[in-house]
Amino acid sequence: MRNNRLLLLLLTYAIFQGCRARDPPTVDIPDQGKVMGMYVKMFRTQRVLAYMGIPYAQAPTNEKRFSPPVVDNLPSWEGTKNASTMGPQCWPSPRDTHRRHNQLFLELIKPAMADEGGNYDEDCLFLNIYVPDATMPMEGYSVLVWFPTADFDGDTPFMLNPFQMVFKQKVIVVIVQYRIGIFGFFTTMDGEAPGNFGLMDQSAALLWIKRNIKLFNGNEESVTVVGHGTGGVCVGLHLTSGEWTQDMFHKAIIMSGSVLMDSMVKSPKMYAPALDEMATAFGCFRRPTSSLIDCLRRVGGQILAENSPPIDWGPVVDQGLSNTTTPFIPDYPMMLVHQGKLRKVPLLIGHTDMEEGLELAVGDMLEHGIGAEMFDTLLGDAVMMDLTLMDFNDTMCGGNMEIIMDAVQFQYKPYPPTTDPMMLRKRYIEFATERKYLAPTIELAMHMSQQAETYVYRFDIKPRTEAALKDIPMWMGVPHNFDLLFLWGLPYWLMLADKTQWDNADKRVTDIVMTMWANFAKFTNPTQVGVYIKWDTFTHEEPGVLIIDRYFNMSDHTTTGFHAVKFWNHYYPSVITFAAQCCNSTAFSDGAADSYHNMLSRSLMISCLVANFILLQSFIYMQIQYFFQT
C-alpha cells in the first residue's frame, strides 16, 4: 500500500511537471514589462514559441505622424501583456488592382498567412518573434530579421508563418512591421517631412532587437537582416545607411531586390506634384509646408489611407532635407557604393530567372507572344523611363535618343533577325530581368566581394506540384515571390486549395534552401553543414553564381548573362551620358550669337559623333570578345 502511495505521488508530480512545461512562456522586457507568449504547434510533437505584437517604438500617430520613430519611453504596461496575437498591420496605400505576381501568390498562400485578419491601424510598429522550443546553444540562437514582402506602397503585404524555418533550423525569426505608403515615405522635400520613415522604423526595430533579443535566447552578435523584393531593397539601403544601423546587424540576405536600380530611390523633387494633389484631396493649404503637414496630421488614419491619391511613395535621397535628423539616404545607392560607403558584412544575394514574367506577359502576349513592332515599342518605353528618372528627358535630342535605342536593340534583338513572337517574348523578358535584377545584383556583389564573403544565386526551380502553379504557363520560369515557397517551408504544411499533396521533391528542395539560408546566418558559409552542394564565394576574379535548379551547380559563362551585366553596368550609362552631353552642345549651337561659338559647337558635335562611334565600336568588340570566350 505504501509503495502504491509513493508511486501515485510520483505520477502526480510528473503530470504536474508536464503541465507546467506547457504553461505559456513569459519574458520580462526591461522598461516595458512582462509578455506572455504562446506555443505554436504544427503536429503533436512539433512546436515553437511565439511572442507577437511587441511594440518597439512609440505609436507614430498625431504629431508623430510623418516623423522618425521615437524609441525613448517605449510603451509599457502593468502586469503581463498577452503576446499571443499579432498587432494590427500598417495601412497600405489605396490600390484598385494588385500586381499579377502578388495576386497569384496571395491566392496560393492565403491559408498559410500568419493571422492576416485585415486588421489595420496607424499604431502598427510591432515585432513578432518566433523562437525554437529546444535546448539553446551556448551562445544563443542566431537571429533572422525579416522585412516582409510587399511594395513600398503596400501592394499585397503578406507575412508568412516562419514555423518550419524556426523548428527545423533552430534559428530565431523576427518579423518587423514598418510604415509603408504615405505613412512611411511621404516627403515635403524639406525638414517638415523629409521622408524615409519606414526605413527609420526598421532601424528602430533593429535597435530594439540588439538590446533585447538575448532575453528570448537570441545571440545579439549574430543578427542577419533578410528581405525580398522591396524588403530586399530595404536591406540594401541599410548597407549604406551609415550610423542609422551601425553595428545592429552582422550579415545580409537580399532576395529579388535591386537597390542599385535608379528607380528604387527617387529625387524628392519628383514628389512636388504629389504635394499639390494631397493638398487638393484633403482641402489643405499647400504652402507653407508646415501648414500642409499640420492639416494632414489632423486627418484620421483610415481616411488618409483610403482617400489619398494613388501616388507611388518610396525612398528618397534625403540629404539636406532636415537639420534635426541624419539623412538615411545621403545619395543614390550606386554613388554611395562607388564612394566606398558600403557596410562590410557577409552578403547572400540573388534573384529568380523570370522575376517579372507575370507582370510583362499579359493579355495576348501570354499565349501568343509579341510582334516585332511591339518588341521595339516596349524596349523604347523602358529607355524613356530611364531618361525620365535621370532627368535627361527634357534635354535629350531625338537623334541621340535613336543612338541609345540602337545600343539596346543591338544587345537584345535576336540575330539572325526573326519575327517569331515566342522568341521575341523570351528576349523581352530577358531584357527586363537582366536590366532590373541581374545587372544590379552582380554590381553589388562585385563591390561587396572585395571586402566581405559574398554568395550569389539564381533561382530557377519551380514546384513540381501542379496545384502550386495555377495560372502560371509551362514556358515561364520562376516568377517573383515563388522562391518564398521553399524558403519558408510551405510544402510541409500549406494545404493547397484542392487538397493536393505536395510532391516529395518540393519538400527536399525546401530542406536544402532552408538549410543553406540558415547556415549562412549561423556560419556565413551556406553549405557548412547538412547539404552536399558546392557553393563557391563570389569574387571579382571568379564571379560564380549558384544555379538553384534540380542540380544545384555553379554557373559558367553559358548559364549567366555576364555580357548583359557589362552592357547595363558599363556601356549603357556611358551611351546615355554622351548622348546628353551631345544634346547640350546641339542646343548651344542653335542659340549661338557669333561664328566663334557656332564653330565651337560644331566641334563639340563632331566630337560627340566620334565618341558615339567609338562607344559603338567598343561595344561590338566587347560582344565579339565575349562570343569567343564562350
C-alpha positions in Angstrom: 0.0 0.0 0.0 2.8 2.4 0.9 4.6 1.7 -2.4 1.4 2.4 -4.2 1.0 5.7 -2.5 4.6 6.6 -3.4 4.0 5.6 -7.0 0.8 7.8 -7.1 2.8 10.8 -5.7 5.5 10.4 -8.3 2.9 10.1 -11.0 1.1 13.2 -9.8 4.4 15.1 -9.7 5.3 14.0 -13.2 1.9 15.1 -14.5 2.2 18.4 -12.7 5.7 19.0 -14.2 4.3 18.1 -17.6 1.5 20.6 -17.3 4.0 23.2 -16.1 6.1 22.6 -19.2 3.1 23.5 -21.3 2.4 26.8 -19.4 2.6 29.8 -21.7 6.2 31.2 -21.8 6.9 34.6 -20.3 9.7 37.1 -20.8 10.3 40.3 -18.7 11.4 43.2 -21.0 13.2 46.0 -19.1 11.4 49.3 -19.1 8.4 47.8 -20.9 7.0 44.9 -18.9 6.3 41.1 -18.9 5.0 39.5 -22.0 3.3 36.1 -22.2 3.8 34.2 -25.5 2.3 31.0 -26.8 3.2 27.7 -28.2 2.6 27.3 -32.0 2.1 23.7 -32.9 2.2 22.1 -36.3 1.9 18.5 -35.2 1.7 17.0 -31.8 5.5 16.8 -31.4 6.4 20.0 -33.3 6.1 23.4 -31.7 7.9 26.7 -31.4 7.4 29.7 -29.1 5.9 32.9 -30.4 5.8 36.4 -28.9 3.7 38.7 -31.1 2.7 42.3 -31.2 5.6 43.6 -29.1 6.0 47.4 -29.6 9.5 48.6 -30.5 8.7 52.4 -30.8 6.1 54.8 -29.7 2.9 54.9 -31.8 3.5 57.1 -34.9 0.2 58.9 -34.5 -0.9 62.5 -34.2 2.1 64.8 -34.0 4.4 61.8 -34.6 2.9 61.1 -38.0 5.3 61.9 -40.8 8.2 61.8 -38.2 11.1 59.5 -37.4 10.1 56.8 -34.9 10.5 57.6 -31.2 12.5 55.0 -29.3 12.6 56.6 -25.9 9.9 55.9 -23.2 8.7 52.9 -25.1 5.1 51.7 -24.5 4.9 49.9 -21.2 2.2 48.0 -19.2 1.3 46.8 -15.8 1.1 43.1 -15.1 1.6 40.6 -18.0 0.9 41.5 -21.6 -0.8 38.9 -23.8 1.6 38.4 -26.7 -0.3 35.6 -28.4 -1.9 37.7 -31.1 -0.4 40.0 -33.8 -0.8 43.7 -33.5 -2.6 45.5 -36.4 -0.8 45.9 -39.7 0.3 49.2 -41.1 -2.0 50.9 -43.5 -1.3 50.3 -47.2 -1.9 52.8 -50.0 -5.2 52.5 -52.0 -5.0 50.3 -55.0 -7.6 49.1 -57.4 -5.7 46.1 -58.7 -2.8 44.1 -57.4 0.4 43.3 -59.3 -0.1 39.9 -61.0 2.7 38.1 -59.2 1.4 39.3 -55.9 -2.2 38.4 -56.7 -1.4 34.8 -57.8 1.0 34.2 -54.9 -1.5 35.6 -52.4 -4.2 33.3 -53.7 -1.9 30.3 -53.3 -0.6 31.0 -49.8 -3.7 32.6 -48.2 -4.2 29.6 -45.9 -0.6 29.9 -44.7 -0.6 33.6 -44.0 0.2 34.5 -40.4 -3.1 35.7 -39.0 -4.0 38.0 -41.8 -7.3 39.3 -40.5 -7.4 42.6 -42.4 -6.8 44.5 -39.1 -5.1 47.8 -39.9 -4.1 50.7 -37.8 -1.6 53.6 -37.8 -0.3 52.3 -34.4 1.5 49.4 -36.0 5.2 49.4 -35.0 5.3 45.9 -33.6 7.6 42.8 -33.7 6.6 39.2 -34.0 9.3 36.9 -32.5 9.4 33.1 -33.2 11.8 31.1 -31.0 12.8 27.4 -31.2 11.4 25.2 -28.4 14.7 23.4 -27.9 17.9 23.3 -26.0 19.6 26.7 -26.5 23.1 26.7 -27.9 25.7 28.2 -25.5 26.0 31.5 -27.5 22.2 31.7 -28.1 20.2 31.3 -31.3 21.2 33.1 -34.5 18.6 35.7 -35.5 16.9 36.3 -38.9 15.2 39.7 -39.1 12.6 39.6 -41.9 11.3 42.7 -43.6 8.0 41.4 -45.0 7.5 41.0 -48.7 5.4 43.9 -50.1 5.9 47.0 -52.1 6.6 50.5 -50.7 3.0 51.3 -51.5 1.8 48.2 -49.6 0.6 46.2 -52.6 -0.5 42.9 -51.0 1.7 42.9 -47.9 1.8 39.3 -46.6 3.6 37.8 -43.7 4.2 34.1 -43.9 4.4 32.0 -40.8 8.1 31.0 -40.3 7.3 27.9 -38.3 9.3 25.4 -40.4 12.4 27.6 -40.6 12.4 28.1 -36.8 11.5 24.4 -36.0 13.9 22.7 -38.4 16.8 25.1 -38.5 16.8 26.2 -34.8 17.1 30.0 -35.5 15.0 32.9 -34.2 12.9 34.7 -36.8 11.8 38.3 -36.1 9.2 39.8 -38.4 9.2 43.6 -38.4 6.1 45.7 -39.2 7.0 49.1 -40.5 5.2 52.1 -42.1 4.5 51.9 -45.8 2.8 54.0 -48.4 2.1 57.6 -47.5 2.7 56.9 -43.7 6.2 55.5 -44.3 7.5 57.6 -47.2 5.6 60.9 -47.5 8.0 63.8 -48.1 7.5 67.6 -48.3 11.1 68.0 -49.7 12.2 69.8 -46.5 12.6 69.3 -42.8 8.8 69.3 -42.1 8.7 65.7 -43.5 12.0 64.6 -45.1 10.7 61.0 -45.8 12.1 57.5 -45.4 10.2 57.0 -42.1 9.6 53.3 -42.9 13.3 52.7 -43.2 13.9 54.5 -39.9 11.2 52.2 -38.4 13.3 49.2 -39.4 16.4 50.8 -37.8 14.4 51.3 -34.6 13.4 47.6 -34.7 17.0 46.6 -35.1 18.0 48.7 -32.1 15.3 47.0 -30.0 16.5 43.6 -31.2 20.1 44.4 -30.3 19.1 45.5 -26.8 16.5 42.7 -26.0 16.9 39.6 -28.2 19.1 37.9 -25.6 16.0 37.8 -23.3 14.5 35.4 -25.9 17.6 33.2 -26.0 18.9 35.1 -29.1 22.5 35.9 -29.9 22.7 39.7 -30.4 26.1 39.2 -32.1 24.6 37.1 -34.8 21.8 39.1 -36.5 21.1 38.7 -40.2 18.7 41.1 -42.0 16.7 39.4 -44.7 14.4 41.0 -47.3 12.6 40.0 -50.5 11.5 42.4 -53.3 11.3 45.9 -51.8 12.2 44.3 -48.5 15.5 43.3 -50.2 15.8 46.9 -51.4 15.5 47.9 -47.7 18.3 45.6 -46.7 20.5 47.1 -49.4 19.7 50.6 -48.1 20.7 49.5 -44.6 24.1 48.5 -46.1 24.7 52.2 -47.0 22.7 53.9 -44.2 25.7 55.0 -42.1 25.0 55.5 -38.4 21.3 54.6 -38.6 22.1 50.9 -38.3 25.7 51.0 -37.2 26.6 47.6 -35.6 23.0 46.5 -35.4 23.3 43.5 -37.8 26.1 41.3 -39.0 25.0 39.6 -42.2 22.6 40.5 -45.0 20.4 38.5 -47.4 18.9 40.3 -50.4 16.3 38.3 -52.4 15.0 39.7 -55.7 15.7 43.3 -54.6 17.7 45.7 -56.8 18.8 48.6 -54.6 21.2 49.8 -57.3 18.4 50.4 -59.8 17.9 54.1 -60.3 14.1 53.7 -60.0 14.4 52.3 -56.4 15.4 55.7 -54.9 14.0 58.9 -56.2 14.9 62.6 -56.0 12.4 64.3 -53.6 11.6 66.9 -56.2 9.8 64.2 -58.2 7.1 64.4 -55.5 6.4 68.1 -55.9 3.2 67.5 -58.0 2.1 64.9 -55.4 2.1 67.6 -52.7 -0.3 69.6 -54.8 -2.5 66.5 -55.2 -2.5 65.9 -51.4 -3.4 69.5 -50.6 -6.3 69.4 -53.0 -7.6 66.0 -51.9 -7.8 67.0 -48.2 -8.6 70.7 -48.5 -5.2 71.8 -47.1 -3.1 74.9 -47.8 -0.2 73.9 -49.9 2.2 76.4 -48.5 3.9 76.7 -46.2 4.6 73.1 -45.8 4.2 73.3 -42.1 0.6 74.2 -42.7 0.2 71.3 -45.1 1.7 68.9 -42.5 -0.5 70.2 -39.7 -3.5 69.8 -41.9 -2.7 66.2 -42.9 -1.9 65.2 -39.3 -5.5 66.1 -38.4 -6.9 63.7 -40.9 -7.9 60.3 -39.5 -5.5 57.5 -40.3 -8.1 55.3 -42.1 -9.4 58.3 -44.0 -5.9 59.3 -45.1 -5.1 55.7 -46.1 -8.2 55.1 -48.1 -8.7 58.5 -49.8 -5.1 59.6 -50.7 -4.4 60.0 -54.4 -2.7 56.8 -55.9 0.9 58.1 -55.5 3.9 55.7 -55.7 5.6 56.8 -52.4 9.0 55.3 -51.8 12.6 56.1 -50.6 14.1 59.4 -51.5 17.6 61.0 -51.3 17.1 63.0 -48.1 20.5 64.7 -47.8 20.0 68.3 -46.7 16.2 68.0 -46.1 16.4 68.2 -42.3 18.6 69.9 -39.8 17.4 67.7 -36.9 17.9 64.1 -38.3 20.8 62.5 -40.0 20.0 61.6 -43.7 19.1 57.9 -44.2 20.0 58.0 -47.9 22.5 60.8 -48.4 23.0 60.0 -52.1 21.8 57.5 -54.7 22.9 54.0 -53.7 25.1 53.5 -56.7 27.0 56.6 -55.9 27.4 55.6 -52.2 28.7 52.2 -53.3 31.2 53.8 -55.6 32.2 56.1 -52.8 33.1 53.1 -50.6 30.2 53.6 -48.2 29.1 50.0 -48.3 29.0 48.3 -44.9 31.4 45.4 -44.6 29.2 42.4 -43.8 28.8 39.0 -45.5 26.2 39.1 -48.2 23.9 36.4 -49.8 22.1 37.8 -52.8 20.2 36.6 -55.8 17.0 36.6 -57.9 14.7 34.3 -59.9 15.1 33.6 -63.6 11.9 35.4 -64.6 11.1 37.9 -61.9 8.6 40.0 -63.8 7.3 37.3 -66.1 3.8 37.5 -64.8 3.8 41.3 -65.0 5.2 41.5 -68.5 3.4 38.6 -70.2 -0.2 39.7 -70.1 -3.1 39.5 -72.5 -2.3 38.1 -75.9 1.4 38.1 -75.0 0.9 35.3 -72.5 -0.2 32.8 -75.1 0.8 34.3 -78.5 4.0 36.2 -77.8 4.7 39.7 -79.2 5.3 41.1 -82.7 8.4 42.9 -83.9 6.9 46.3 -83.7 5.6 45.8 -80.2 9.0 44.5 -79.2 10.7 47.7 -80.3 8.0 49.8 -78.6 8.4 48.0 -75.3 12.2 48.5 -75.3 11.7 52.1 -76.2 9.3 52.7 -73.3 11.8 51.3 -70.9 14.6 53.5 -72.2 12.3 56.6 -71.9 11.6 55.7 -68.3 15.4 55.6 -67.6 15.8 59.1 -69.1 12.9 60.4 -67.1 14.5 59.1 -63.8 17.8 60.6 -64.8 16.2 63.9 -65.7 17.5 63.7 -69.3 14.2 63.5 -71.0 13.7 67.3 -71.2 17.1 67.9 -72.9 17.6 64.7 -75.0 17.6 65.2 -78.7 15.6 62.9 -81.0 18.7 61.8 -82.9 20.5 60.9 -79.7 17.6 59.0 -78.4 18.0 56.8 -81.5 21.6 56.2 -80.6 20.5 54.9 -77.2 17.9 52.7 -78.8 20.3 51.4 -81.3 22.6 50.2 -78.5 19.7 48.5 -76.7 18.4 46.8 -79.8 22.0 45.7 -80.7 22.1 43.9 -77.4 18.6 42.4 -77.4 17.3 41.9 -81.0 17.7 38.3 -81.9 20.3 37.5 -84.5 19.8 36.3 -87.2 16.7 38.6 -87.3 13.4 36.9 -86.5 9.7 37.7 -86.3 9.0 34.7 -84.1 6.6 36.1 -81.4 7.7 33.4 -78.9 11.4 34.2 -79.4 10.7 38.0 -79.1 8.7 37.4 -75.9 11.6 35.5 -74.4 14.0 38.2 -75.3 11.8 40.9 -73.9 11.5 39.1 -70.5 15.3 38.5 -70.6 15.8 42.2 -71.2 13.7 43.2 -68.2 15.2 40.5 -65.9 18.8 41.4 -66.8 18.3 45.1 -66.6 16.4 45.2 -63.3 17.7 42.2 -61.4 20.8 40.5 -62.8 23.0 43.6 -63.5 22.3 45.4 -60.2 22.8 42.1 -58.3 26.2 41.4 -59.9 27.3 45.0 -59.5 26.6 45.0 -55.7 28.2 41.6 -55.4 31.3 42.8 -57.2 31.7 45.6 -54.7 30.8 43.7 -51.6 33.0 40.7 -52.5 36.1 42.9 -52.3 35.5 43.4 -48.5 33.4 40.5 -47.2 32.3 37.0 -48.1 29.7 37.1 -50.8 27.4 34.4 -52.2 25.2 34.8 -55.3 22.4 32.6 -56.6 19.8 32.4 -59.3 16.6 30.6 -58.5 15.5 28.5 -61.5 13.4 25.8 -59.9 9.6 25.8 -59.8 7.5 23.5 -57.7 6.7 20.1 -59.2 3.3 20.2 -57.5 1.0 21.2 -60.3 -1.6 22.8 -58.0 1.0 25.3 -56.8 1.5 26.5 -60.4 -2.1 27.5 -61.1 -2.3 30.2 -63.9 1.5 30.1 -64.4 2.2 28.9 -68.0 4.5 26.0 -68.6 7.1 28.1 -70.6 7.6 30.6 -67.7 10.4 30.2 -65.2 10.2 31.2 -61.6 8.1 34.4 -61.1 8.6 37.0 -58.4 7.7 35.6 -54.9 7.6 31.9 -55.8 11.0 31.2 -54.3 9.5 32.0 -50.9 7.5 28.8 -51.1 10.8 27.0 -50.4 12.4 29.5 -48.0 9.5 29.3 -45.5 8.9 25.6 -45.9 5.3 25.8 -47.3 5.4 22.3 -49.0 5.5 20.8 -45.5 2.3 22.4 -44.2 0.5 24.6 -46.7 -2.9 23.0 -47.5 -3.5 23.5 -51.2 -6.9 24.6 -52.4 -7.8 21.3 -54.0 -6.3 19.3 -51.1 -3.5 18.1 -53.3 -0.5 16.7 -51.5 2.9 18.3 -52.2 5.4 16.4 -54.2 8.2 15.0 -52.1 10.7 16.6 -54.5 9.4 20.0 -53.4 10.0 19.1 -49.8 13.5 18.1 -50.5 14.2 21.4 -52.2 12.7 23.2 -49.2 15.0 21.4 -46.8 18.0 22.4 -48.9 17.1 26.0 -49.3 16.2 26.5 -45.6 19.4 24.8 -44.6 21.6 27.0 -46.8 19.9 30.2 -45.7 20.2 29.2 -42.0 23.8 28.1 -42.4 24.6 31.5 -43.8 23.1 33.1 -40.8 24.9 30.8 -38.3 28.2 30.2 -40.0 28.5 32.6 -43.0 29.1 29.5 -45.2 25.7 28.4 -46.7 26.9 24.8 -47.2 28.7 24.4 -43.8 26.5 21.5 -42.6 23.6 19.5 -43.7 23.9 19.8 -47.5 26.3 18.4 -50.1 26.4 21.2 -52.5 29.4 23.2 -53.8 28.7 27.0 -53.5 31.8 29.0 -54.1 32.2 32.5 -52.9 31.7 35.2 -55.5 34.9 37.1 -56.3 35.9 39.7 -58.9 38.2 37.1 -60.5 35.8 34.2 -60.2 32.2 35.6 -60.2 30.4 32.3 -59.7 26.7 32.0 -59.3 24.9 29.0 -57.8 22.1 28.0 -60.1 19.3 26.6 -57.9 17.6 24.1 -60.1 17.4 20.3 -59.8 21.2 20.0 -59.9 22.5 23.0 -57.8 25.5 23.6 -59.9 27.8 26.7 -60.1 27.4 28.8 -63.2 29.7 29.3 -66.1 29.6 32.0 -68.9 27.0 30.0 -70.7 24.5 30.0 -67.9 24.8 33.5 -66.6 24.5 36.6 -68.8 27.7 38.4 -67.9 27.7 40.1 -71.3 24.3 41.7 -70.3 25.9 42.7 -67.0 28.7 44.6 -68.9 26.1 46.2 -71.1 23.9 47.6 -68.3 26.5 48.4 -65.8 29.2 49.9 -68.1 28.2 50.6 -71.7 24.6 51.7 -71.4 25.3 54.5 -68.8 28.2 55.8 -71.0 25.9 56.0 -74.0 23.3 57.9 -72.1 25.8 60.3 -70.7 27.4 61.0 -74.0 24.1 61.4 -75.7 23.0 64.0 -73.1 26.3 65.9 -73.5 25.9 66.0 -77.2 22.3 67.3 -76.9 23.6 70.2 -74.8 26.1 71.1 -77.4 23.5 70.9 -80.1 21.1 73.2 -78.2 24.0 75.6 -77.7 24.7 75.7 -81.4 21.1 76.7 -82.2 21.2 79.7 -79.9 24.8 80.8 -80.7 25.2 84.5 -81.4 28.5 84.6 -83.2 30.6 82.5 -85.6 33.2 81.6 -82.9 30.5 80.0 -80.8 29.0 78.3 -83.8 32.4 76.9 -84.8 32.9 75.6 -81.2 29.5 74.0 -81.1 30.2 72.2 -84.4 33.4 70.9 -83.0 31.6 69.6 -79.9 29.0 67.9 -82.1 31.7 66.3 -84.2 33.4 65.2 -81.0 30.2 63.7 -79.8 29.6 61.8 -83.1 33.2 60.4 -82.9 32.6 59.5 -79.2 29.4 57.7 -80.1 31.1 55.8 -82.9 33.9 54.8 -80.5 31.4 53.7 -77.9 29.6 51.5 -80.5 32.8 50.0 -81.8 33.9 49.2 -78.2 30.6 47.5 -77.5 30.8 45.5 -80.7 34.3 44.5 -79.7 33.1 43.6 -76.2 30.4 41.3 -77.7 32.8 39.6 -80.1 35.3 39.1 -77.3 32.5 37.5 -75.2 31.5 35.3 -78.1 34.9 33.8 -78.5 35.4 33.4 -74.7 32.2 31.2 -74.6 
